[in-house]
Every structure is written in structure tokens, then in C-alpha cells.
Amino acid sequence: MTELASNEPTTGPQAKSPYAAWLRIMAVLYDPFLWLGEVAGMRRRRRTLLAEAYGRVVEIGAGTAPNVAHYPDAVHELVLTEPELGMRRKLARRLDRHARTARILDAPAERLPLPDASVDTVVSTLVLCTVDDPESALREVARVLRPNGRLLFIEHVRAKSWFLAACQDKLLQSWRVFASGCVCNRPTLELMRACGFAVEADDVVWHGMPAIVHPLAVGCAARLSVGHAAR
Ligand SMILES: C[S@@+](CC[C@H](N)C(=O)[O-])C[C@H]1O[C@@H](n2cnc3c(N)ncnc32)[C@H](O)[C@@H]1O
């Protein structure tokens, strides 16, 4: 793999999320909290999905770098975006431990500092539930993707079962505070389609995690057409 940039995070606007303070704490607690889910299948799922990444890859909301070890050699440039400072620091430390160079950008998914049609693969794992404005983020993903580019994703989504969806609705606000802004009942696949993506996804269960985030959608999304997805 060609090494293109340093692992030093770039400076830029800090996250303005109302959950910023808690997000800083979550940067410490995040990996222990996810550990069971990772060993119960999420790690394997990340590896399988990311085997399809190639070329210039941008990962949004890269967090504590759980995906970094899984990028294949076909990825020749890796850009990791992460708007939260604590997460970004952890990300930089993790990258140094892996034999992987990437550029870290302090940028929200809603405003990617990248040219139009410049990216082969965008990766989003457990991020579209948390971004403040998922439609803007998806339109931004569509903007930066090359015509044949794809969004690879693992996202927890609104449940198909009415009972679990009702539980998600009921627990939404408490979960949102606990999980740094995460919207557990977000219909992310429907939002992708509304933003001009053709979506292929499998329904799976996120074992090892609370039931309200069990329903996972794992797959890829491609821009239907520039005109449809453009702002
Ligand atoms: C649940 S964590 C997921 C981290 C990692 N992608 C993973 O697979 O475990 C959500 C991440 O999204 C980041 N995030 C929050 N708002 C964001 C936004 N508007 N744009 C991009 N990332 C955002 C958070 O800082 C956090 O790192």
C-alpha cells in the first residue's frame, strides 16, 4: 500500500455537538462498551465488508479506529474523518500502532473538505445514527463519490418488528443522552434511498449489545445519478 500522509490529526473546527462533553468521556468508554459486540460478530462483519473497499477511501466518524486493521491492500489512500477531539486523539494513537498511514480530518460528515467525485469508497460504520443531519451527510457522501463509487456501511436502524420499534421510540431520548446523540430508531436505509442511493443490505443482529440497537443493516449503496443526489 502507498503511504500518503501522516497520522497527525489536522486542526480545524471543533465538534459543536450538544453531546460534546459526554462524547469526550465516551472516547474512553467506547471500546470496553463495544467489546462484547465486537467478539460476538461485529469484528468479522467489519472485515468482510471492508474487503470490498478500494482506491481512495474516506471513512466518516472513524471513532477509535476499529476498522483500520481491516482495510485491504487495494486501498491506496485512506482518509479518516472524526469531528470529536477525544476520539480523534485515540484514532491517531491507534493508527501509529498499526502499520497504516492515513490522513485524519477534523470534519463532520455533513461538510467533507474534499472535492466532488474524488473518492472511490466511503465507509460508515455506526455513524449515520449519530450525525446531526443524516440527509446532509448522505448528500455529501454522494457528492464526493466518483460515479462508480460506493458507500459501504454497517448501521443500526429502526426495527422492523413493531414491538422493538416501539421500544426504540420509548427509549430514544435516554439512549440518545447515554450514547452521545445516537438516534436508535433512525430509518437510515430509507434516508439513503431518499437521498438518491441504490441500496443493497442484509438484515443482521448486533449480538452482545442492548436490544434497541440489535437491528443492523450491512451493505453498500451506490449513487443512482448525479442529478438525483446533488444538493
Ligand atoms: C458510535 S461511534 C462509531 C465509531 C466507529 N465508526 C465504529 O464503527 O465503531 C459514532 C462516531 O461518529 C462520530 N460523529 C458524531 N457526529 C458526527 C458527524 N456529524 N460526522 C461524522 N462523525 C460524527 C462520533 O464522534 C463517533 O466517533
The ligand as a Gaussian input file, in Angstrom:
#p B3LYP/6-31G(d) Opt

LIG

0 1
 C      -20.913000       5.110000      17.546000
 S      -19.422000       5.904000      17.086000
 C      -18.839000       4.866000      15.734000
 C      -17.344000       4.827000      15.643000
 C      -16.778000       3.878000      14.593000
 N      -17.155000       4.304000      13.261000
 C      -17.208000       2.448000      14.811000
 O      -17.522000       1.759000      13.845000
 O      -17.187000       1.976000      15.947000
 C      -20.019000       7.331000      16.227000
 C      -18.882000       8.223000      15.765000
 O      -19.428000       9.230000      14.920000
 C      -18.788000      10.452000      15.253000
 N      -19.676000      11.539000      14.841000
 C      -20.601000      12.199000      15.558000
 N      -21.190000      13.144000      14.817000
 C      -20.608000      13.078000      13.601000
 C      -20.766000      13.812000      12.393000
 N      -21.665000      14.792000      12.296000
 N      -19.977000      13.497000      11.350000
 C      -19.079000      12.489000      11.433000
 N      -18.887000      11.751000      12.549000
 C      -19.646000      12.058000      13.613000
 C      -18.574000      10.370000      16.746000
 O      -17.601000      11.294000      17.202000
 C      -18.151000       8.924000      16.900000
 O      -16.778000       8.782000      16.719000

